[in-house]
Amino acid sequence: MKRAAGQFATIFSKSSATFAVLATLAISGLSSPSNAADPAALQQLLETRSCSGCDLTNADLSRADLVHADLSSADLSGANLNEAKLNQANLIGANLSQASLIDTRLHGADLTNANLAGADLSLAGLVIANLQDADLSGANLLGANLDSANLHRAILDGARQTMAGLQAINVEQGSGYPMDVLGINLRDANLSDASLQRADLSGSDLHGVSLVNADMRNARLEGANLSRINIENAQVEGTVLARHIVKDL
């Protein structure tokens, strides 16, 4: 009898715990936005590192280890990917608009045709990443490392450099990110046929960059390293270079 009572107590305890979890999930579902990440997709990604075409809108993937992950065509708009490891990940056609990728490792990642409009890529590592045809319009590239990256035909219109994201993390988490960052490392990157209208590249390293046929109208390049750049057929009207507005170059 005592054994039966003990078994009943155990079952009741487990049932109560399960009910509590379900109740919590139900409440969370009611309070969460309708466009929150699909829990099943999130679990699949973390367990298999493969979630092509998945709905991961607004997902919290900060510090996640997603090296070599397949996220092609996935919807990661608004996601938190701060300090995540996405080296050599497949992000072809992925939607990363308005996502936070502060200090994210994306070295060698394939972001061909990816949507990074308005994304925060402060201090992100994108060495030899493939960003061909990617949309980075309005993206924050403060301190980003794009050494030898492929940005052929990429859109960087209105790309900016702002401390807002780093300041927020420092205040909330005390992470101690540097607050004196300036410039983007684009050394030896391919920006041919890219659009950089109104982009803020001040203080950036553009040594050896190919800007052939690029649209650089009204871009800001004060204090940038422009040694060995190739600007053949580039549009530079209104470009601010060393405090001078370029009309013809």
N, C-alpha and C positions, 0 to 999 in steps of 0.2 A: 504493500500500500504506500509505504514511504517512497519507494522507488518510482511508482506511478506518479505520485504527487510531485516528485522531483523532475520527472520527465515533462509533466504538464507545465511546471514553472519555467523550465528551460524553453519549451515551445512558446509559452506565453511571452517570455522575455524576448525571444527572437522575433515573434510576430509584432510585438510592440516596437522593437527597433526598426523592423521593416516598415511598419506603418509610419513611424517618425520620419524615416528617410523619404518615403513616398509623399508624405505631407509637406516636407520641406521642398521637395522638387516641384510639387503642385503649386505651392506658394510662390516659389521662384519663377515658375512658368507664368504665373499671373502677373508678377511684378516686372519680369524681364521684357525687353522690347521684342516685338514679333520677329524682328530680323536678327535675333541672336543666333550664335553658332549652333548647328545641329549637334547635340550631344553624342549621337552615334558616330557622326563623321569625325568629331574631335577625338573620340576614343580610338577609332580606326587609325587615325593619323599617328597618334602617340604610340600605338602598339605595333604598327606595321611600317610607318614612315611612307605610306602611300595613300593618297587621297585625291586622285585626279578628278577635277570637276566638282569637288565637294563644297558645301555651303559652310564656310568658317567665318562668316560675317561677325565682326566684333569679338572674335575668339581671343582668350588670354593665353598666348603661347610664349610669354616672356621667359627667357632663359631655357627654352626647350631645345633639346638636341635633335635636330632634324637634318643632319648631314646626309647628303645624297637623297633626300626625300623627293618623292614625286608629287608635286602640287600643281601640275600643269592644269591650266584653265580653272583653278580653284578660286572661289570668291573669298578673299581675305580682306575685304574692304573694312576699314575701321579696326582691324585687329591689332592687338598689342604683341609685337614681336621683339620688344626691347631685349637686347643681349642674347637673342636666340642664335643658335648655330645652324646656318643654312648653307654651309660651304658645298659647292658643286650640286646644289639642289636644282631640280627641274621645275622652274616657275614660268614656263612658256605660256603666254596668254593669260597669266594669272591676274586677278583684279586685286591690287594692293592700294587702291586709292584711299587716301586719308589714313592709312595705316601708320603705326608708330614703329619705326625700325631703328631706334636709337642704339648705337653701339652693336648693331647686329652684324654677324659675320656672314658674308655672302660671296666670299672669294670663289671665283670660278663658277658661280651659279649662272644658269641660263635663264635670263629674263627677257628673251625675245618677245616682242609685241606685248609686254606686260604693261598694265596700267598702274603707274605710281604717282598719278596726279595728286598733288597736295600731301604726299606722304612725308613723314619726318625721318630723314636719313642722316641725322646728325651723328658724326663719328662712325658711320657705318663703313664696313670693309667690303669693297667690291673690286678687289684686284683681279684683273683679267676676266671680269664678269662679262657676259654677253648681254648687252642692252640694246641690240639692234631693233629699231622701230618701236622702242619703248616710249611711253608717255610719262615724262617727269615734269610736266608743266606745273609750276607753282610748288614744286617739291623743295623741302628744306635740305640743303646739301652741306650745311656747316660742318667743316672738318672731315667730310667723307673722303675715303681713299678709293679713287677710281683709276689707279695706276694701271696703264695698259688695257683699260676696258674698251670694249667695242660698243660705241654709241652711234654707229652709222645710221643715219636717218632718224635718230632719236629726237624727241621734242622736249626741249628744256626751257620753253618760253616762261618767263617770269620766275625761273628757279631762284631761290633766295637763300640767305644765310641769317638765321635768327636763333637767339639763345633761349627762346621760349620753352622748348621741350626740355632742355637740360636744366633750366631754372626750376621747372615744375618738379622734376625728379629729385633735384637737390633739396628742395623744400620738403617734399613729401617723404622721401626715403633717406635723405642725407647721404646720397651715393658719392658725393665729392667729385662730380664731373668738372673738368676745367671750364672756367668761365672767361678765358682770354683767347678762345679759339678764333681764328680767322683764316679763311681760304679753303679751297677744295684741291685735293691732289688729283690732277688730271694728266699727270706726266705720261707721255707716250700714248695717250688715248687716241682712239679714232673717232673724230667728230665730223667726219666728212658728210656733207648733205644734211647735217643736223640743223635744227632750228633753235637758236639761242636768243630770240628777241627779248629784250629787257631782262636778261639773266644777270644775276649778281655774281660775278666771278672775281671780285676784288680780292687781292691778296692770295690768289690761287697760283698753283704751279702748273703751267701749261707747256713746260719744256717738251719739245719734240711732238707736239700735238698736231694732228692733221685736221685742218678746218677748211679743206677744199670744198668749195660750193656751199659752205655753211652760211646761214642767215644770222648774222650777229648784230643786226640793227638795234641800236639803243642799249646794247649790253654794257655792263660796267666792268672794267678791267684795271682799275687803279691798283697799283702796287703788285700786279701779277707778273710772274716770270714767263716771258714770251719768247725765250731763246729757242731758236731752231723750229719755230712754228711754221706751218705751211697754210697760208691763207689765199691760195690761188682761187680766183673767181668768187671769193667770199663777199657777202654784202656787209659792209661795215659802216654805213651811214648812221651818224648819230651815236656811234660807239664811244664811250668815255674811256680814254686811254691816257693814263698818267695825268689826269686832270684836264686833258684836252679833248675836245669833241672832234672825232675823226670825220672828215667829209670825203676825202679821197686818200687811199693808201696803196 
